[in-house]
């Protein structure tokens, strides 16, 4: 097996592990305190359904963003990242607790998404410059 193939497979495995860890903490799969098989199975099913709902919502918002009308700019041109499962879960949690108003929750979400967009763009730009320097 060539080294490049081993590195590629390790990178894929790392991505899967990160995704699994995020899913566990996002939907509360790691917070169960059950003692019986039936209880554990119910808790796991609820967590899986919650994650499926979040993933479907994120996919639907991403698909809707790409199908915008020709006069509407896509979210990337406005400087926002697409809604992720984590952001959707955070919005649902914030909106179910009546401590803050809807406008403040949505304003905070827009600020976070804009900041993440800028951070991602700067990170990719820096990586591209480093790769260019290494090739020289």
Beta strands, then each sheet from edge to edge (+ up, - down):
end
